[in-house]
């Protein structure tokens, strides 16, 4: 046998039958082989693995400790091979086996259930996680997940497919009872503390870069690790923040508790993109991207339009978002 693993499925089948039958003659009859070919297959297997699997000096043949270890794993491999063979024969290609998805927290609340429903229609097994976007990118590149929805499009990696989901502006969020006119962020920094996202989050890094561009450095006093905590601190009157409408929508903190304004001095934007490795999931990424866009249009955008029409004009959903 010339196999990098030291065995093939036929060799595993021969070995398992010898163990199950207790002798080579019975194994040969069950497999429709000759006894010498069964013996040769076992010898080749032990030679390739450099391990004695069976003790032929006793009757019935006894299995060694190494042989017992190998027998258990051989049974698992043969079982999986039979399931795969049966699936191929029946042509069961309508569903993917297992798809793992990671997405930004702000999308999880808005589209989590409809997204899960879409994935269920196309996969036999699936999993979905949230968390920090920079970790999602690493997970996709290391093949720990299959699809990510992130504010990092990973443009340095041509082996990835990208489906644009959303472009939305960052906005100023203030406590409801803070009624001062805000013409400059410097005014806010003097009046209230700035509520930050953590420095390792992509959204936090984007905001901090913009503040540095404006030559602003609010004191580091309040750092919260998610949008709900950030928005809650503002709603409680402890400070002001910069976030996006979707993050605010996801947090459950809405206009009755905070005051939203355009950022003085010009807006900047966040882009959300669905990324996957090319040619692996067939039409599924496109289907999921379309479903998310439809959900955002009907639920998120309609809500923003109703409460903050000036923001809705700055939001793009779909392939044209950039």
ABEGO torsion letter per residue (X at the ends): XBBAAGBBAAAAAAAAAAAAAGBAAAAAAAAGBBAAAAAAAAAAAAAAAGBBABBAABOBBBBBAAAAAAAAAAAAAAAAAAAAAAAAAAGBAABBABBBBBBBAAAAAAAAAAAAAAAAAABABBBBBBEBAAAAAAAAAAGABABBBBABAGAABAABBBBBABBBBBBBBBBAABABBBABAAAAAAABBBBBBBAABAAAAAAAAAAAAAGBBBBBABBBABAAAAAAAAAAGAEBBBBBAAAAAAAGBBAAABBBBBBBGEBBBBBBBBBBBBGAAEAAAAAAAAAAAAAAAAAAAAAAAAABAAAAAABBBEAABX
